[in-house]
Amino acid sequence: FGDPVSPVRILVTGGSGLLGKAIEHVVTKQGGARDGEEWIFLSSKDANLTDLAQTRAIFEKHRPTHVIHLAAKVGGLYLHMKENLQFWRDNIRINDNVLHTAHEMNINRVVSCLSSCIFPDKTTYPIDETMIHNGPPHESNYGYSYAKRMIDVQNRGYRSQYGRKYTAVIPTNVFGPYDNFNKENGHVLSALINKTHTAKVEGSPLQVWGSGKPLRQFIYSLDIARLIIWVLREYEEVSPIILSVGEDDEISIKEAVEKIAETLEFKGEIVYDTTKSDGQIKKTASNAKLRSLLPDFEFTPFPQALKETCDWFLNNYDIARR
């Protein structure tokens, strides 16, 4: 991982988002960095990565030896349904600019972040890494999903043509501090935390969009951060790796809502608005590949991770994205 003489500079795109902040926390607060490593966390304020000139300029400025590519244009289910084309174009641009600039600057190691929404909609479960391209993704966010899938195609190209070690991780449903808690465009768990808090403060019923039946594998951002750092250092394949809790740890949105209500001590009525879309009913992923390579990794138990996330939201209510 870099020879002892030359410095290691790890550039993290999307450094102010949920995963970027989690990696920063692990590196700076939990001893995740190694001696001689310099970690640089970029936000969209530093450069607009849809612009090639700005992407090149920020790479020239920092001269990284390794890249963790987390930056993406993202939104909640309903925004994706409205703006699929924009999500496709922006993400294709960002990914091509980052990967090709890394290649041009002779950076040999890039780990990009995909999403479990890239999986085929019509599929058998559990889904594993070999099945990514086996059919169209769910139509609700096809623009984003196809753009993310193309990272895998591009990684294979850089490996076969130039021998680059570019790979990708596929986390399932990530949550944690610094998430987007916006009630309409946030990730499901964080949006529900915000909604539940508001309902408690206002003394109103908690309105949950959809039936509560969809199943999800929720994973704590700090766990994903530790795993991404491991992938950067140890994982040799170009083929992506799913980063997830086990299939047995899948829970329904309804169970998650009840756990949030319990954690935030919300005692009011919970109403499920079944006129709203559920999105995919499930997208169960196999973490067998991860487990075969890292059998002893311990995930943070869901109730503990949820409590830490709720505490962060309440303690940082003024600065939280909502």
C-alpha positions as CSV (number, residue, x, y, z in Angstrom):
1,F,0.0,0.0,0.0
2,G,2.4,2.6,-1.2
3,D,6.1,2.0,-0.5
4,P,7.6,3.3,2.8
5,V,9.4,6.1,1.1
6,S,6.7,7.8,-1.0
7,P,3.9,9.6,0.8
8,V,0.3,8.2,0.6
9,R,-2.3,10.9,-0.2
10,I,-5.9,9.6,-0.2
11,L,-8.4,11.9,-1.8
12,V,-12.0,11.3,-0.9
13,T,-14.6,12.8,-3.2
14,G,-18.0,13.4,-1.6
15,G,-16.2,14.0,1.6
16,S,-18.9,16.1,3.3
17,G,-21.6,13.4,2.7
18,L,-22.8,10.6,4.9
19,L,-20.0,8.2,4.0
20,G,-17.3,10.8,3.6
21,K,-18.0,12.1,7.1
22,A,-18.0,8.5,8.4
23,I,-14.6,7.8,6.9
24,E,-13.3,11.1,8.3
25,H,-14.5,10.1,11.7
26,V,-12.9,6.7,11.5
27,V,-9.6,8.2,10.3
28,T,-9.4,11.1,12.7
29,K,-11.2,9.9,15.8
30,Q,-10.8,6.1,15.8
31,G,-7.2,5.7,14.7
32,G,-8.1,4.5,11.2
33,A,-5.2,6.3,9.5
34,R,-1.8,4.8,9.2
35,D,1.5,6.6,9.7
36,G,2.5,8.6,6.6
37,E,-1.0,8.8,5.2
38,E,-2.5,12.1,4.3
39,W,-6.3,12.1,4.0
40,I,-8.0,14.9,1.9
41,F,-11.8,15.2,2.1
42,L,-13.4,17.2,-0.8
43,S,-16.9,18.6,-0.8
44,S,-18.9,20.1,-3.7
45,K,-17.7,23.5,-2.6
46,D,-14.1,22.5,-3.6
47,A,-15.0,21.5,-7.1
48,N,-17.9,20.8,-9.4
49,L,-17.0,17.3,-10.5
50,T,-19.4,17.4,-13.4
51,D,-16.9,19.9,-14.9
52,L,-13.7,18.2,-16.3
53,A,-11.5,21.3,-15.9
54,Q,-12.5,21.7,-12.2
55,T,-11.9,18.0,-11.6
56,R,-8.5,18.2,-13.2
57,A,-7.6,21.3,-11.2
58,I,-8.5,19.8,-7.8
59,F,-6.5,16.6,-8.6
60,E,-3.5,18.7,-9.7
61,K,-3.8,20.7,-6.5
62,H,-3.7,17.7,-4.2
63,R,-1.8,15.1,-6.3
64,P,-3.4,12.1,-4.7
65,T,-1.9,8.6,-4.8
66,H,-5.2,6.9,-4.0
67,V,-8.9,7.9,-4.5
68,I,-12.1,6.9,-2.7
69,H,-14.8,8.2,-5.0
70,L,-18.1,8.8,-3.1
71,A,-19.4,11.9,-4.9
72,A,-22.7,11.5,-6.7
73,K,-25.8,13.4,-7.5
74,V,-28.4,11.7,-5.3
75,G,-31.9,12.2,-4.1
76,G,-34.8,10.4,-2.5
77,L,-37.2,8.1,-4.3
78,Y,-39.6,10.8,-5.4
79,L,-37.0,13.2,-6.8
80,H,-35.4,10.4,-8.8
81,M,-38.8,9.5,-10.3
82,K,-39.1,13.1,-11.5
83,E,-35.6,13.7,-12.8
84,N,-34.1,10.4,-14.1
85,L,-32.4,12.1,-17.1
86,Q,-30.6,14.6,-14.9
87,F,-29.4,12.0,-12.5
88,W,-28.1,9.9,-15.5
89,R,-26.2,12.8,-17.1
90,D,-24.7,14.3,-13.9
91,N,-23.5,11.0,-12.5
92,I,-22.0,9.8,-15.9
93,R,-20.1,13.1,-16.0
94,I,-18.9,12.9,-12.4
95,N,-17.7,9.3,-12.7
96,D,-16.0,9.7,-16.1
97,N,-14.2,12.9,-14.9
98,V,-13.0,11.3,-11.7
99,L,-11.9,8.0,-13.1
100,H,-10.3,9.3,-16.3
101,T,-8.5,12.1,-14.4
102,A,-7.2,9.5,-11.9
103,H,-5.9,7.4,-14.9
104,E,-4.3,10.4,-16.6
105,M,-2.5,11.3,-13.3
106,N,-1.2,7.7,-13.0
107,I,-3.2,7.0,-9.9
108,N,-3.4,3.2,-9.7
109,R,-5.9,2.7,-6.9
110,V,-9.5,4.0,-7.0
111,V,-12.4,2.6,-5.0
112,S,-15.8,3.9,-6.1
113,C,-19.1,3.6,-4.4
114,L,-22.1,2.0,-6.1
115,S,-25.6,1.5,-4.6
116,S,-27.9,-1.5,-4.0
117,C,-30.5,0.2,-6.2
118,I,-28.4,-0.8,-9.2
119,F,-29.5,-4.4,-8.9
120,P,-31.9,-5.9,-11.4
121,D,-35.5,-5.3,-10.4
122,K,-36.7,-8.8,-11.6
123,T,-34.3,-11.2,-9.9
124,T,-33.8,-14.1,-7.6
125,Y,-32.6,-13.4,-4.0
126,P,-30.2,-13.0,-2.4
127,I,-28.5,-10.9,-5.0
128,D,-24.7,-11.3,-5.3
129,E,-21.9,-9.4,-7.1
130,T,-22.2,-11.5,-10.3
131,M,-25.8,-10.4,-10.9
132,I,-25.5,-6.6,-11.3
133,H,-26.0,-6.5,-15.0
134,N,-28.6,-9.3,-15.3
135,G,-31.6,-7.1,-16.2
136,P,-32.9,-3.5,-15.9
137,P,-32.9,-1.8,-12.5
138,H,-36.1,-0.6,-10.8
139,E,-37.7,2.0,-13.1
140,S,-38.1,4.5,-10.3
141,N,-34.4,5.6,-10.5
142,Y,-33.1,4.0,-13.6
143,G,-31.0,7.1,-14.6
144,Y,-29.0,7.0,-11.4
145,S,-28.8,3.2,-11.4
146,Y,-27.5,2.8,-14.9
147,A,-24.9,5.5,-14.4
148,K,-23.7,3.7,-11.3
149,R,-23.5,0.4,-13.1
150,M,-21.3,2.0,-15.7
151,I,-18.6,2.5,-13.1
152,D,-18.2,-1.2,-13.0
153,V,-17.9,-1.3,-16.8
154,Q,-15.3,1.5,-16.8
155,N,-13.3,-0.2,-14.0
156,R,-13.0,-3.3,-16.1
157,G,-11.8,-1.2,-19.0
158,Y,-9.1,0.5,-17.0
159,R,-8.0,-2.9,-15.6
160,S,-7.9,-4.7,-19.0
161,Q,-6.4,-1.9,-21.0
162,Y,-4.1,-0.3,-18.5
163,G,-3.8,-2.7,-15.5
164,R,-5.3,-0.2,-13.1
165,K,-6.6,-1.4,-9.8
166,Y,-10.0,0.4,-9.9
167,T,-12.8,-1.3,-8.1
168,A,-16.1,-0.6,-6.4
169,V,-18.1,-1.3,-3.3
170,I,-21.9,-1.8,-3.1
171,P,-23.3,-0.8,0.3
172,T,-26.9,-1.6,1.2
173,N,-29.0,1.0,3.0
174,V,-26.6,3.2,4.9
175,F,-27.6,5.5,7.7
176,G,-25.7,7.5,10.4
177,P,-24.6,10.9,11.5
178,Y,-24.3,13.6,8.8
179,D,-27.0,11.9,6.6
180,N,-29.5,13.9,4.7
181,F,-32.5,14.0,7.0
182,N,-34.8,15.8,4.6
183,K,-38.3,14.4,4.9
184,E,-38.9,14.2,1.1
185,N,-35.4,13.6,-0.3
186,G,-33.5,12.0,2.5
187,H,-32.6,8.4,2.9
188,V,-35.5,6.4,4.3
189,L,-34.3,5.9,7.8
190,S,-33.0,9.5,8.3
191,A,-36.2,11.0,6.8
192,L,-38.2,8.9,9.2
193,I,-36.1,10.1,12.2
194,N,-36.8,13.7,11.2
195,K,-40.5,13.0,10.7
196,T,-40.8,11.2,14.0
197,H,-39.0,14.0,15.9
198,T,-41.3,16.6,14.2
199,A,-44.5,14.6,15.1
200,K,-43.3,14.3,18.7
201,V,-42.6,18.0,19.0
202,E,-45.9,19.0,17.3
203,G,-48.0,16.3,19.0
204,S,-49.3,15.1,15.6
205,P,-49.6,11.6,14.1
206,L,-46.5,10.2,12.4
207,Q,-47.2,10.0,8.6
208,V,-45.2,7.2,7.0
209,W,-45.1,7.1,3.2
210,G,-46.0,3.6,1.8
211,S,-47.2,0.5,3.5
212,G,-44.2,-0.2,5.8
213,K,-43.8,-3.6,4.2
214,P,-40.6,-3.2,2.2
215,L,-37.6,-5.0,3.6
216,R,-34.1,-3.4,3.9
217,Q,-30.6,-4.3,5.1
218,F,-29.6,-1.2,7.1
219,I,-25.9,-0.7,7.8
220,Y,-24.3,1.9,10.0
221,S,-22.1,4.5,8.2
222,L,-19.2,4.0,10.6
223,D,-19.2,0.2,9.8
224,I,-19.2,1.0,6.0
225,A,-16.3,3.5,6.5
226,R,-14.1,0.8,8.2
227,L,-14.9,-1.6,5.4
228,I,-14.2,0.9,2.6
229,I,-10.8,1.6,4.2
230,W,-10.2,-2.2,4.3
231,V,-11.2,-2.5,0.6
232,L,-8.8,0.3,-0.4
233,R,-5.9,-1.5,1.4
234,E,-6.6,-5.2,0.9
235,Y,-9.2,-6.0,-1.8
236,E,-7.6,-7.0,-5.0
237,E,-10.4,-7.7,-7.4
238,V,-11.9,-5.4,-10.1
239,S,-15.3,-7.0,-9.5
240,P,-17.3,-5.1,-6.9
241,I,-17.9,-6.2,-3.4
242,I,-21.2,-5.9,-1.5
243,L,-20.8,-4.3,1.9
244,S,-23.8,-5.4,4.0
245,V,-25.1,-7.0,7.1
246,G,-26.3,-10.5,6.6
247,E,-29.6,-11.6,5.0
248,D,-31.0,-12.5,8.4
249,D,-30.6,-8.8,9.5
250,E,-33.1,-7.5,7.0
251,I,-35.9,-5.6,8.6
252,S,-39.2,-4.1,7.4
253,I,-39.7,-0.3,7.2
254,K,-42.5,-0.9,9.7
255,E,-40.1,-2.5,12.2
256,A,-37.6,0.4,11.6
257,V,-40.4,3.0,12.2
258,E,-41.3,1.3,15.5
259,K,-37.7,1.2,16.6
260,I,-37.2,4.9,15.8
261,A,-40.4,5.7,17.7
262,E,-39.1,3.8,20.7
263,T,-35.7,5.4,20.5
264,L,-37.1,9.0,20.2
265,E,-39.9,8.1,22.8
266,F,-42.6,9.0,20.3
267,K,-45.9,7.8,21.8
268,G,-48.4,9.1,19.2
269,E,-50.3,7.5,16.4
270,I,-48.4,6.0,13.4
271,V,-50.3,6.3,10.0
272,Y,-49.1,4.5,6.8
273,D,-50.1,6.4,3.7
274,T,-50.5,3.5,1.2
275,T,-51.3,6.0,-1.7
276,K,-47.5,6.6,-1.8
277,S,-45.2,4.3,-3.6
278,D,-43.2,1.7,-1.7
279,G,-40.3,1.5,-4.2
280,Q,-38.7,-2.0,-4.4
281,I,-40.3,-4.4,-1.9
282,K,-37.0,-6.0,-1.2
283,K,-33.4,-6.1,-2.6
284,T,-31.9,-8.7,-0.3
285,A,-28.1,-8.8,-0.9
286,S,-25.7,-11.6,0.0
287,N,-22.6,-10.6,2.0
288,A,-21.0,-14.1,1.5
289,K,-18.1,-12.6,-0.4
290,L,-17.3,-10.1,2.3
291,R,-17.7,-12.8,5.0
292,S,-15.3,-15.1,3.1
293,L,-12.6,-12.4,3.0
294,L,-13.3,-10.8,6.4
295,P,-15.0,-13.4,8.6
296,D,-14.5,-11.7,12.0
297,F,-15.8,-8.2,11.1
298,E,-18.3,-7.1,13.8
299,F,-21.2,-4.9,12.7
300,T,-22.7,-2.3,15.1
301,P,-26.0,-3.7,16.4
302,F,-29.0,-1.9,14.7
303,P,-30.5,-0.5,18.0
304,Q,-27.1,1.0,19.1
305,A,-26.4,2.5,15.6
306,L,-29.9,3.9,15.5
307,K,-29.6,5.5,19.0
308,E,-26.2,7.1,18.0
309,T,-27.8,8.5,14.8
310,C,-30.9,9.8,16.6
311,D,-28.6,11.4,19.3
312,W,-26.5,13.0,16.6
313,F,-29.6,14.4,14.9
314,L,-31.0,15.9,18.1
315,N,-27.6,17.3,19.2
316,N,-26.8,18.8,15.7
317,Y,-30.4,19.8,14.7
318,D,-29.3,23.2,13.6
319,I,-26.6,22.0,11.2
320,A,-28.2,18.7,10.1
321,R,-29.3,18.6,6.4
322,R,-33.0,18.6,6.7
